[in-house]
Amino acid sequence: MEPINSPVDGQPSKPRPTILAQTPVSRGKYDYVVSRVRTHTGREFERGCVRHPGAVVVVAMTDDRKLVLIRNWRLSLQKVLIECCAGTIERSRAADGSWDMREAGGEKPELCAARELEEETGYRAGHLAPLGSFYTTPGMTDELMYAFFATQLRHVGQRLEPDEHIEVQLATVDETLAMIGDGRLCDAKSMLAVLVARQKGLI
């Protein structure tokens, strides 16, 4: 069994669980895979995971320092959430059927960010800067999300997908932070991206 690469808080590394088998249950825009795992004690169990090609989220600011937010109807919740625009990176499949995460295997995150910003909000960015990346929900998916800060915006019109129900909402930085504070803006990726942009002194 392979040890964990880096000990946490100075404690000795513990053996990692061993993955005995991985079985794809369904394939689509996202894949659902069930893994058979054995712990270092010999106990075996099954765990499900959503395999994800990666995604982007964009904090966009107009020339008059308004943040471009969206009101997005979410099927999983059956309600409208206030969010920053976001979307899934277009990837190709590797030979084993998994997502090809190499740069040559699909869309670059910055190109996806520019595309999603324009499609969902109708704004085209003259400048796009990376804010960093993070795992969205590591307990259930390997989704890695790349955050960007977009400025020098020019309105060119939305190009929504048939299943998208999105309205654009402009808000000042103070209004956006107030919405995070009182729970009106409760989408985690958007909260984190806005707060990182704030911490970096960009907004």
C-alpha positions in Angstrom: 0.0 0.0 0.0 1.3 3.4 -1.0 1.8 5.9 1.9 0.4 9.4 1.8 2.9 11.8 0.1 2.9 14.5 2.8 2.3 14.0 6.5 -0.3 16.3 8.1 0.6 18.3 11.2 3.9 16.4 11.7 2.2 13.0 12.2 3.5 9.9 10.5 1.9 9.0 7.2 -0.8 6.4 7.2 -1.3 3.8 4.4 -3.7 4.8 1.7 -6.7 2.7 0.9 -6.2 0.5 -2.2 -8.6 0.8 -5.1 -9.4 -2.8 -6.2 -11.7 -2.0 -9.1 -13.6 0.9 -10.7 -16.8 0.4 -12.5 -18.4 3.0 -14.7 -22.2 3.1 -14.0 -23.1 5.8 -16.4 -21.3 8.0 -18.9 -22.4 11.4 -20.2 -21.5 15.0 -19.6 -20.3 13.7 -16.3 -19.4 10.1 -15.4 -20.6 8.2 -12.3 -18.1 5.5 -11.2 -18.3 3.1 -8.3 -15.0 2.1 -6.7 -14.2 -1.1 -4.7 -11.7 -0.1 -2.0 -9.7 -1.9 0.7 -8.4 -0.1 3.7 -5.1 -0.8 5.4 -7.0 -2.9 8.0 -8.3 -5.2 5.2 -11.9 -3.9 5.3 -13.5 -3.5 1.9 -16.3 -1.1 0.8 -17.8 0.6 -2.2 -17.9 4.3 -2.9 -19.5 6.3 -5.7 -17.9 9.3 -7.4 -18.8 11.7 -10.1 -15.9 12.0 -12.6 -15.9 15.6 -14.0 -14.0 17.2 -16.9 -13.4 20.4 -14.9 -15.1 23.8 -14.9 -14.7 27.5 -14.7 -16.2 30.4 -12.7 -15.8 34.1 -13.7 -15.9 37.2 -11.5 -16.6 39.9 -14.1 -16.5 43.6 -13.5 -17.8 46.4 -15.7 -15.9 49.7 -16.3 -18.1 51.4 -13.6 -17.2 48.6 -11.1 -20.4 46.7 -11.2 -20.1 42.9 -10.8 -21.9 40.9 -13.5 -24.0 38.3 -11.7 -26.7 35.9 -13.0 -30.0 34.6 -11.7 -29.8 31.0 -12.7 -32.6 28.4 -12.3 -31.1 25.2 -11.0 -32.9 22.0 -11.7 -31.3 20.1 -8.7 -32.8 22.7 -6.3 -35.8 23.8 -8.4 -35.0 27.3 -7.5 -33.2 30.4 -8.8 -29.7 31.1 -7.4 -27.6 34.3 -7.7 -24.2 33.3 -9.1 -21.2 34.3 -11.0 -21.3 32.8 -14.5 -19.7 29.4 -14.8 -19.5 26.3 -17.0 -18.0 23.0 -17.8 -14.7 22.6 -19.8 -15.1 20.7 -23.0 -12.8 17.7 -22.9 -12.2 14.7 -25.1 -12.1 11.1 -23.9 -8.9 9.2 -23.2 -8.4 5.7 -24.6 -9.8 4.1 -21.3 -12.9 6.2 -21.6 -11.9 8.7 -18.8 -11.7 12.4 -19.3 -8.4 13.5 -21.1 -7.1 16.2 -18.8 -4.1 17.0 -20.9 -4.0 20.5 -22.5 -4.2 18.9 -25.9 -7.2 16.8 -24.8 -9.7 19.6 -24.9 -10.6 23.3 -24.2 -8.2 25.4 -22.1 -9.8 26.8 -18.9 -9.2 30.5 -20.0 -11.0 29.8 -23.3 -13.9 28.2 -21.5 -14.1 31.1 -19.2 -14.3 33.6 -22.1 -16.9 31.5 -23.8 -19.1 31.0 -20.8 -19.0 34.7 -19.9 -20.2 35.6 -23.3 -22.8 32.9 -23.6 -24.4 33.4 -20.2 -24.0 37.1 -19.6 -23.6 38.6 -23.1 -20.4 40.3 -22.1 -17.0 39.8 -23.9 -13.9 40.3 -21.8 -11.0 42.4 -23.1 -8.9 41.1 -20.2 -9.1 37.8 -18.3 -6.8 37.0 -15.3 -6.6 33.7 -13.3 -7.6 33.8 -9.6 -6.7 30.2 -8.8 -8.3 26.8 -8.8 -10.1 24.6 -6.2 -12.0 21.4 -5.7 -15.7 22.1 -5.4 -17.0 19.0 -3.5 -14.2 16.4 -3.0 -16.5 14.2 -1.0 -18.4 13.3 -4.1 -16.6 14.5 -7.2 -13.1 15.2 -8.6 -14.4 18.4 -10.2 -11.6 21.0 -10.4 -12.8 24.6 -10.9 -10.7 27.4 -12.3 -11.6 30.9 -11.3 -11.0 34.0 -13.4 -11.4 37.8 -13.1 -12.7 39.5 -16.2 -12.5 43.2 -17.1 -12.7 45.5 -20.1 -16.2 44.2 -20.8 -18.1 44.8 -24.0 -21.8 43.8 -24.3 -22.4 41.6 -27.3 -25.5 39.7 -26.3 -26.3 36.4 -24.6 -26.2 33.0 -26.4 -28.0 30.7 -24.0 -28.3 26.9 -24.4 -31.9 25.7 -24.8 -32.0 24.4 -21.2 -30.6 27.5 -19.6 -32.8 30.0 -17.8 -30.5 32.9 -16.9 -31.1 36.6 -16.2 -28.2 39.1 -15.8 -28.0 41.1 -12.6 -25.5 43.9 -12.0 -24.5 44.7 -8.5 -21.9 46.9 -6.8 -19.1 45.2 -4.8 -20.7 46.3 -1.5 -24.1 44.9 -2.6 -22.5 41.6 -3.6 -20.7 41.3 -0.3 -23.9 42.1 1.5 -25.7 39.3 -0.4 -23.0 36.9 0.6 -23.3 38.1 4.2 -27.1 37.7 4.5 -27.4 34.5 2.5 -29.0 35.8 -0.7 -25.9 34.7 -2.6 -25.3 31.2 -1.3 -23.6 29.5 -4.3 -20.3 28.3 -3.0 -18.2 28.7 -6.1 -19.4 32.3 -6.6 -18.9 33.2 -2.9 -15.3 31.8 -3.0 -14.4 33.4 -6.3 -15.7 36.9 -5.2 -13.9 36.7 -1.9 -10.7 35.6 -3.5 -10.9 38.5 -5.9 -11.6 40.8 -2.9 -8.6 39.3 -1.0 -6.4 40.0 -4.0 -7.5 43.6 -4.1 -9.1 43.3 -7.5 -12.6 44.4 -6.4 
